[in-house]
Amino acid sequence: MRKHRRPKEKRGKLKCPYCGGTHIYYENAMITGHKYHCKDCDYIGALILEEKGE
């Protein structure tokens, strides 16, 4: 029996809401939930912008 696979969703480019930089990485945050860190302006927070690319 064949299993059906869902196509992978294309993820957009992550952008910093403060400076618009694209050097974003995920930081592990235990109790507080997801947090991202911008290497350009040192922003740390849960709010992040995602630019969809076709």
N, CA, C and O atoms as CSV, one atom per row, in Angstrom:
chain,resi,resn,atom,element,x,y,z
A,1,MET,N,N,0.838,-1.173,0.000
A,1,MET,CA,C,0.000,0.000,0.000
A,1,MET,C,C,0.893,1.249,0.000
A,1,MET,O,O,1.823,1.352,0.800
A,2,ARG,N,N,0.603,2.193,-0.901
A,2,ARG,CA,C,1.388,3.425,-1.001
A,2,ARG,C,C,0.837,4.499,-0.083
A,2,ARG,O,O,-0.375,4.680,0.042
A,3,LYS,N,N,1.741,5.193,0.546
A,3,LYS,CA,C,1.329,6.321,1.366
A,3,LYS,C,C,1.381,7.586,0.520
A,3,LYS,O,O,2.306,7.788,-0.267
A,4,HIS,N,N,0.389,8.417,0.695
A,4,HIS,CA,C,0.357,9.679,-0.033
A,4,HIS,C,C,1.126,10.731,0.746
A,4,HIS,O,O,0.946,10.888,1.954
A,5,ARG,N,N,1.974,11.440,0.045
A,5,ARG,CA,C,2.739,12.508,0.680
A,5,ARG,C,C,2.155,13.850,0.285
A,5,ARG,O,O,1.753,14.073,-0.856
A,6,ARG,N,N,2.122,14.741,1.276
A,6,ARG,CA,C,1.690,16.100,0.979
A,6,ARG,C,C,2.872,16.871,0.408
A,6,ARG,O,O,4.002,16.685,0.861
A,7,PRO,N,N,2.638,17.720,-0.562
A,7,PRO,CA,C,3.742,18.530,-1.083
A,7,PRO,C,C,4.247,19.479,-0.006
A,7,PRO,O,O,3.466,20.011,0.783
A,8,LYS,N,N,5.563,19.686,0.020
A,8,LYS,CA,C,6.145,20.588,1.011
A,8,LYS,C,C,5.724,22.018,0.711
A,8,LYS,O,O,5.710,22.461,-0.438
A,9,GLU,N,N,5.385,22.719,1.779
A,9,GLU,CA,C,5.014,24.116,1.619
A,9,GLU,C,C,6.280,24.938,1.440
A,9,GLU,O,O,7.275,24.732,2.135
A,10,LYS,N,N,6.230,25.863,0.505
A,10,LYS,CA,C,7.364,26.756,0.319
A,10,LYS,C,C,7.293,27.824,1.393
A,10,LYS,O,O,6.284,28.514,1.537
A,11,ARG,N,N,8.368,27.951,2.140
A,11,ARG,CA,C,8.408,28.934,3.200
A,11,ARG,C,C,9.004,30.226,2.663
A,11,ARG,O,O,9.996,30.212,1.935
A,12,GLY,N,N,8.394,31.328,3.026
A,12,GLY,CA,C,8.878,32.624,2.582
A,12,GLY,C,C,10.126,33.036,3.338
A,12,GLY,O,O,10.555,32.365,4.276
A,13,LYS,N,N,10.689,34.133,2.921
A,13,LYS,CA,C,11.891,34.658,3.556
A,13,LYS,C,C,11.505,35.403,4.827
A,13,LYS,O,O,10.600,36.237,4.809
A,14,LEU,N,N,12.181,35.108,5.917
A,14,LEU,CA,C,11.898,35.761,7.189
A,14,LEU,C,C,12.570,37.119,7.239
A,14,LEU,O,O,13.717,37.274,6.819
A,15,LYS,N,N,11.835,38.115,7.764
A,15,LYS,CA,C,12.359,39.475,7.869
A,15,LYS,C,C,12.113,40.011,9.264
A,15,LYS,O,O,11.109,39.691,9.901
A,16,CYS,N,N,13.033,40.824,9.728
A,16,CYS,CA,C,12.925,41.466,11.032
A,16,CYS,C,C,11.887,42.591,10.956
A,16,CYS,O,O,11.919,43.382,10.013
A,17,PRO,N,N,10.962,42.682,11.931
A,17,PRO,CA,C,9.966,43.745,11.906
A,17,PRO,C,C,10.549,45.114,12.278
A,17,PRO,O,O,9.934,46.144,12.004
A,18,TYR,N,N,11.720,45.126,12.893
A,18,TYR,CA,C,12.319,46.376,13.351
A,18,TYR,C,C,13.191,47.021,12.266
A,18,TYR,O,O,13.019,48.200,11.956
A,19,CYS,N,N,14.133,46.245,11.685
A,19,CYS,CA,C,15.072,46.814,10.713
A,19,CYS,C,C,14.868,46.298,9.291
A,19,CYS,O,O,15.429,46.858,8.349
A,20,GLY,N,N,14.066,45.230,9.119
A,20,GLY,CA,C,13.849,44.663,7.791
A,20,GLY,C,C,14.959,43.726,7.347
A,20,GLY,O,O,14.978,43.291,6.195
A,21,GLY,N,N,15.881,43.411,8.244
A,21,GLY,CA,C,16.995,42.515,7.926
A,21,GLY,C,C,16.534,41.085,7.716
A,21,GLY,O,O,15.485,40.677,8.216
A,22,THR,N,N,17.333,40.324,6.966
A,22,THR,CA,C,16.963,38.938,6.668
A,22,THR,C,C,17.862,37.919,7.354
A,22,THR,O,O,17.736,36.720,7.105
A,23,HIS,N,N,18.755,38.370,8.202
A,23,HIS,CA,C,19.622,37.442,8.940
A,23,HIS,C,C,18.933,37.055,10.240
A,23,HIS,O,O,19.305,37.515,11.320
A,24,ILE,N,N,17.921,36.199,10.115
A,24,ILE,CA,C,17.072,35.787,11.237
A,24,ILE,C,C,17.327,34.317,11.554
A,24,ILE,O,O,17.439,33.491,10.648
A,25,TYR,N,N,17.416,34.001,12.820
A,25,TYR,CA,C,17.472,32.598,13.209
A,25,TYR,C,C,16.578,32.357,14.422
A,25,TYR,O,O,16.307,33.265,15.208
A,26,TYR,N,N,16.127,31.112,14.552
A,26,TYR,CA,C,15.234,30.706,15.638
A,26,TYR,C,C,16.039,30.502,16.904
A,26,TYR,O,O,17.079,29.844,16.889
A,27,GLU,N,N,15.560,31.064,17.995
A,27,GLU,CA,C,16.184,30.878,19.296
A,27,GLU,C,C,15.285,30.009,20.144
A,27,GLU,O,O,14.069,30.200,20.158
A,28,ASN,N,N,15.856,29.073,20.841
A,28,ASN,CA,C,15.083,28.173,21.683
A,28,ASN,C,C,14.547,28.930,22.893
A,28,ASN,O,O,15.313,29.521,23.655
A,29,ALA,N,N,13.242,28.910,23.062
A,29,ALA,CA,C,12.605,29.575,24.191
A,29,ALA,C,C,11.661,28.577,24.845
A,29,ALA,O,O,10.636,28.214,24.267
A,30,MET,N,N,11.993,28.150,26.002
A,30,MET,CA,C,11.263,27.073,26.663
A,30,MET,C,C,9.816,27.450,27.018
A,30,MET,O,O,8.887,26.978,26.364
A,31,ILE,N,N,9.618,28.264,28.007
A,31,ILE,CA,C,8.290,28.564,28.516
A,31,ILE,C,C,7.595,29.639,27.673
A,31,ILE,O,O,6.376,29.600,27.504
A,32,THR,N,N,8.348,30.580,27.155
A,32,THR,CA,C,7.745,31.739,26.486
A,32,THR,C,C,7.334,31.472,25.049
A,32,THR,O,O,6.712,32.339,24.436
A,33,GLY,N,N,7.644,30.341,24.494
A,33,GLY,CA,C,7.252,30.029,23.126
A,33,GLY,C,C,8.352,30.340,22.128
A,33,GLY,O,O,9.526,30.402,22.493
A,34,HIS,N,N,7.978,30.536,20.866
A,34,HIS,CA,C,8.957,30.787,19.814
A,34,HIS,C,C,9.561,32.182,19.941
A,34,HIS,O,O,8.865,33.154,20.235
A,35,LYS,N,N,10.874,32.257,19.711
A,35,LYS,CA,C,11.552,33.544,19.668
A,35,LYS,C,C,12.547,33.528,18.527
A,35,LYS,O,O,13.195,32.515,18.260
A,36,TYR,N,N,12.658,34.652,17.864
A,36,TYR,CA,C,13.597,34.802,16.763
A,36,TYR,C,C,14.605,35.879,17.109
A,36,TYR,O,O,14.314,36.784,17.890
A,37,HIS,N,N,15.788,35.779,16.528
A,37,HIS,CA,C,16.872,36.707,16.796
A,37,HIS,C,C,17.394,37.252,15.471
A,37,HIS,O,O,17.729,36.481,14.571
A,38,CYS,N,N,17.465,38.572,15.347
A,38,CYS,CA,C,17.988,39.226,14.146
A,38,CYS,C,C,19.461,39.551,14.390
A,38,CYS,O,O,19.798,40.217,15.370
A,39,LYS,N,N,20.325,39.087,13.511
A,39,LYS,CA,C,21.756,39.347,13.651
A,39,LYS,C,C,22.104,40.789,13.274
A,39,LYS,O,O,23.135,41.307,13.704
A,40,ASP,N,N,21.258,41.437,12.478
A,40,ASP,CA,C,21.558,42.794,12.025
A,40,ASP,C,C,21.362,43.837,13.122
A,40,ASP,O,O,22.237,44.676,13.339
A,41,CYS,N,N,20.217,43.795,13.821
A,41,CYS,CA,C,19.928,44.825,14.832
A,41,CYS,C,C,19.819,44.259,16.251
A,41,CYS,O,O,19.553,45.005,17.194
A,42,ASP,N,N,20.019,42.961,16.407
A,42,ASP,CA,C,19.971,42.285,17.705
A,42,ASP,C,C,18.560,42.231,18.300
A,42,ASP,O,O,18.404,42.117,19.516
A,43,TYR,N,N,17.533,42.314,17.445
A,43,TYR,CA,C,16.143,42.179,17.891
A,43,TYR,C,C,15.895,40.741,18.322
A,43,TYR,O,O,16.318,39.806,17.643
A,44,ILE,N,N,15.210,40.561,19.448
A,44,ILE,CA,C,14.797,39.240,19.908
A,44,ILE,C,C,13.318,39.327,20.244
A,44,ILE,O,O,12.912,40.151,21.064
A,45,GLY,N,N,12.502,38.473,19.607
A,45,GLY,CA,C,11.075,38.494,19.882
A,45,GLY,C,C,10.318,37.451,19.090
A,45,GLY,O,O,10.879,36.766,18.235
A,46,ALA,N,N,9.033,37.340,19.388
A,46,ALA,CA,C,8.189,36.340,18.736
A,46,ALA,C,C,7.605,36.854,17.425
A,46,ALA,O,O,7.252,36.058,16.555
A,47,LEU,N,N,7.497,38.176,17.270
A,47,LEU,CA,C,6.930,38.757,16.067
A,47,LEU,C,C,7.978,38.789,14.960
A,47,LEU,O,O,9.061,39.345,15.138
A,48,ILE,N,N,7.651,38.193,13.825
A,48,ILE,CA,C,8.567,38.143,12.686
A,48,ILE,C,C,7.741,38.245,11.412
A,48,ILE,O,O,6.601,37.782,11.377
A,49,LEU,N,N,8.288,38.833,10.387
A,49,LEU,CA,C,7.581,38.988,9.118
A,49,LEU,C,C,8.032,37.900,8.168
A,49,LEU,O,O,9.204,37.523,8.164
A,50,GLU,N,N,7.110,37.389,7.358
A,50,GLU,CA,C,7.433,36.362,6.370
A,50,GLU,C,C,7.022,36.869,5.007
A,50,GLU,O,O,5.844,37.128,4.762
A,51,GLU,N,N,7.998,37.012,4.113
A,51,GLU,CA,C,7.744,37.489,2.766
A,51,GLU,C,C,7.587,36.300,1.855
A,51,GLU,O,O,8.513,35.504,1.696
A,52,LYS,N,N,6.410,36.170,1.250
A,52,LYS,CA,C,6.177,35.025,0.370
A,52,LYS,C,C,6.832,35.246,-0.964
A,52,LYS,O,O,6.735,36.322,-1.553
A,53,GLY,N,N,7.501,34.218,-1.436
A,53,GLY,CA,C,8.137,34.260,-2.744
A,53,GLY,C,C,7.542,33.217,-3.651
A,53,GLY,O,O,7.446,32.054,-3.258
A,54,GLU,N,N,7.154,33.570,-4.803
A,54,GLU,CA,C,6.540,32.631,-5.750
A,54,GLU,C,C,7.592,32.001,-6.612
A,54,GLU,O,O,7.274,31.180,-7.473
